[in-house]
């Protein structure tokens, strides 16, 4: 055999079977790679989204496909006090819980940004409320809010003696609303704190050194370095937080199920109540669809109001 | 860094106000009040519900409803009654198995789909790959609360109602967008030269993916896997809407719908159920905390 190895190699290369050649053909490869993800998302996300909007314009009930009724569902909702109630509480819940979560979360992130012993352990512990299934921690809150055996009432009445009667956490409208918001804040703090902590750690210490040399106060350093540098991450985290707080379902469903007297219904729980146990799929879909404008507005607001300056992204952005 | 800044602050400020002694706190006291006390409060409040859950789960009923004679913050005589009741008198083990199966299947399915998608978007650079990436990201912003009603009708028409398959197929809708974005970030960090070398050596695209890119992206795959697993374990609204029969419910739904019966709540059993339901995720999480944190923060930074 006087043939060099090169032609041999070339021949072997031209002989892969048709399957291998198909997978080396780029358009096909791209198609094949995207198919599972895009297929699943199209079938179970995009199509249902469209179907949901369509259902909102029909009078479908469980077991009967409905007919097109135009805006009737929405007209009905506009006259429905419960729906207005749910809109109010959804907005209120989102606003107060977001302010609470971000205020406390930012504080916790700033605390954790110091040198603290057992920092990684601390970080792991702090994330726990976020890991544990929401419904299960909500049930724990339900028990904490128990009218008779609430541990908080016990603390205030029997230990501290500040009150004479048990606190009525979820028995009447306003206390129930604030109890739910407190539970939501409790659950949201870890996510905000850990995300913002990651943002804090990317801020270059030299900025603080420069500011220190210029004689800045701690507040000035926070106001003019930390906060502006944190804004891009803040915007993203806030967008997510607002979207998922506004469409929250689990917490309210687990603790109050919309009660007492429907005062704590969020749009999502109202949609569920009308749609699944109530069987009015069309109306439920209309309530769900009515969340979309709020979501778009909230997203646009937090995106454009907070993330408009490119330079803040720093060099880590690519 | 910031630490140094915080402790150095009073000295700096005082130079200007010319009252060094009066204002400069002992830095240890200051640190205690400004840092450790608030931090301790945060940890206390964040952990208290779990402590309360744990303590209730092991309290005998006599102690549970009598705060006058027993200190509610401690257990006089711990008991396993609630857990026993849960394991032997209810379908709890069954629910655990269902939840586990659904979570694992949904995680594998979404990892598979999102690895391929992320590879295609990040490495195969076709026209419009950016837009596909953006579209997948936008899919993450569509909350399940909007989708569950139309999905319920779809699931019914497909004949999947009341089967675990309904959950396995719908969970990826919120897992894939997240995993894809996470993995795009990881693939980005792997040097492209490695793949070029393999291409020159005559490897096919599939071989490159299997033998070069994936082994290097293992940390990313682990992060994405843990994240998907916890998210599927926590999922509630789909499981509530698509599953009806008691035995194929997932743990969160089953506790809320099966254990809560009548007017008298069995708090001991409820808390034991919540504790047991949280444990698998918590244990799983504790092994991979760092991956988890990096995935959380990585995804936010993208």
Interface residues (C-beta under 8 A of the other chain):
Chain A: X13 X16 X20 X23 X24 X26 X27 X29 X30 X32 X33 X34 X35 X36 X37 X38 X40 X41 X44 X45 X46 X47 X48 X49 X51 X52 X55 X60 X104 X107 X108 X110 X111 X112 X113 X114 X115 X116 X120 X122 X123 X124 X125 X126 X127 X128 X129 X131 X132 X133 X134 X135 X136 X137 X139 X140 X141 X143 X144 X146 X149 X151 X154 X158 X186 X189 X190 X191 X194 X195 X197 X198 X199 X200 X202 X205 X208 X212 X215 X216 X217 X218 X221 X233 X236 X237 X239 X240 X243 X244 X247 X248 X249 X250 X253 X254 X267 X268 X271 X272 X275 X276 X281 X284 X285 X288 X289 X291 X292 X295 X299 X316 X318
Chain B: X1 X2 X3 X5 X6 X8 X9 X12 X13 X15 X16 X35 X36 X38 X39 X42 X43 X45 X46 X47 X49 X50 X52 X53 X56 X64 X65 X67 X72 X73 X109 X112 X113 X114 X116 X117 X119 X120 X121 X124 X126 X132 X136 X139 X141 X142 X143 X144 X145 X146 X147 X148 X149 X150 X151 X152 X153 X154 X169 X170 X172 X173 X176 X177 X180 X188 X202 X204 X205 X206 X230 X233 X234 X236 X237 X240 X241 X251 X252 X253 X255 X256 X267 X270 X271 X273 X274 X277 X278 X281 X282 X285 X286 X289 X290 X292 X293 X296 X297 X300 X301
